[in-house]
Amino acid sequence: KKFFFQASNPGQFENDSDVLWQRGHVPETIAYHGRVGINTDAPDEALVVCGNAKVMGRVMHPSDSRAKQNIREVDTHEQLRRITQMRLVEYDYKPEFASVMGIKET
């Protein structure tokens, strides 16, 4: 597989000494050391997608059971006792965050 990237403003990549895109250590991969924004020029996380994303495969999350072993039942009474000690909160999203993320109910 080959990857092609085209900048809408090629001048933004004039500084060749600041190469952030690199061939990955694993075959058929690329690596970018920094934040990536899709439909945004101000990503505040490793990857920010402003719009819909389509995944044609699986999404692996650290909480996924495929990443775990030794899964076993727990004492529910003890867990309920722990839950009663948790701090539970309600919140509203900040308007500037909600508008950028397309959230209508804040």
SELO-79622 format. One record per residue (C-alpha): residue in one letter; residue number from 1; x, y, z. Coordinates in Angstrom, 1 decimal, padded with zeros to 4 digits. Layout:
<rs>
   code   pos       xx       yy       zz
      A   NUM        X        Y        Z
...
</rs>
This chain:
<rs>
   code   pos       xx       yy       zz
      K     1    000.0    000.0    000.0
      K     2    001.1    003.5   -000.6
      F     3    000.2    006.7    001.2
      F     4   -000.1    010.0   -000.6
      F     5   -000.5    013.4    001.2
      Q     6   -001.3    016.7   -000.5
      A     7   -001.3    019.9    001.3
      S     8   -003.8    022.6    000.3
      N     9   -001.2    025.1    001.2
      P    10    002.2    023.5    000.2
      G    11    004.1    026.5    001.7
      Q    12    003.2    025.3    005.2
      F    13    005.7    022.5    004.7
      E    14    008.6    024.6    003.6
      N    15    010.8    023.7    006.6
      D    16    012.1    020.2    005.7
      S    17    014.2    020.1    008.9
      D    18    011.0    019.7    010.9
      V    19    009.9    016.3    009.4
      L    20    007.0    014.9    011.5
      W    21    005.7    012.2    009.1
      Q    22    007.9    009.1    009.0
      R    23    007.7    005.5    007.8
      G    24    006.5    003.4    010.7
      H    25    008.6    000.6    012.2
      V    26    005.8   -001.9    011.3
      P    27    005.4   -002.6    007.6
      E    28    002.8   -000.5    005.7
      T    29    002.5    002.1    008.5
      I    30    003.3    005.8    008.8
      A    31    003.9    007.7    012.0
      Y    32    003.3    011.3    012.8
      H    33    004.8    012.8    016.0
      G    34    002.3    015.5    017.0
      R    35   -001.4    016.2    016.9
      V    36   -003.5    015.5    013.8
      G    37   -006.7    017.4    013.0
      I    38   -009.3    016.5    010.3
      N    39   -011.5    019.4    009.4
      T    40   -009.8    021.5    012.1
      D    41   -006.5    023.3    012.2
      A    42   -006.5    023.4    016.1
      P    43   -006.4    019.8    017.3
      D    44   -006.2    019.7    021.1
      E    45   -005.7    015.9    021.3
      A    46   -003.6    013.3    019.4
      L    47   -006.4    013.0    016.8
      V    48   -009.4    015.3    016.5
      V    49   -012.0    014.5    013.8
      C    50   -014.6    017.2    013.3
      G    51   -017.2    015.4    011.3
      N    52   -018.3    011.8    010.8
      A    53   -015.8    008.9    010.8
      K    54   -016.4    005.6    009.1
      V    55   -014.6    002.6    010.3
      M    56   -014.4   -000.4    008.0
      G    57   -013.0   -002.7    010.6
      R    58   -012.8   -003.1    014.4
      V    59   -011.9   -000.4    016.9
      M    60   -009.7   -001.7    019.7
      H    61   -010.1    000.2    023.0
      P    62   -008.1   -000.6    026.2
      S    63   -011.5   -001.4    027.8
      D    64   -012.2   -004.1    025.1
      S    65   -012.5   -007.6    026.4
      R    66   -010.2   -008.8    023.6
      A    67   -007.3   -007.0    025.5
      K    68   -008.0   -008.6    028.9
      Q    69   -007.4   -012.0    030.6
      N    70   -008.4   -013.5    033.9
      I    71   -011.9   -012.0    033.8
      R    72   -013.9   -013.1    036.8
      E    73   -017.0   -012.2    038.8
      V    74   -016.6   -009.9    041.8
      D    75   -018.5   -009.6    045.1
      T    76   -021.4   -007.2    044.1
      H    77   -022.0   -006.2    047.8
      E    78   -018.4   -005.0    048.1
      Q    79   -018.6   -003.2    044.8
      L    80   -021.9   -001.4    045.7
      R    81   -020.2   -000.3    049.0
      R    82   -017.4    001.2    047.0
      I    83   -019.8    002.9    044.6
      T    84   -021.5    004.7    047.5
      Q    85   -018.1    006.2    048.4
      M    86   -017.7    007.7    044.8
      R    87   -018.1    011.4    044.1
      L    88   -021.0    011.7    041.5
      V    89   -021.4    014.9    039.6
      E    90   -023.6    016.5    037.0
      Y    91   -022.2    019.1    034.5
      D    92   -022.8    021.3    031.5
      Y    93   -020.4    021.5    028.6
      K    94   -018.8    024.9    028.1
      P    95   -020.5    026.6    025.1
      E    96   -017.2    027.0    023.2
      F    97   -016.5    023.2    023.4
      A    98   -020.1    022.3    022.6
      S    99   -020.2    024.5    019.5
      V   100   -016.9    023.1    018.1
      M   101   -018.0    019.5    018.8
      G   102   -021.5    020.0    017.4
      I   103   -023.2    019.2    020.7
      K   104   -026.6    020.8    020.9
      E   105   -027.6    019.6    024.4
      T   106   -025.0    021.0    026.8
</rs>
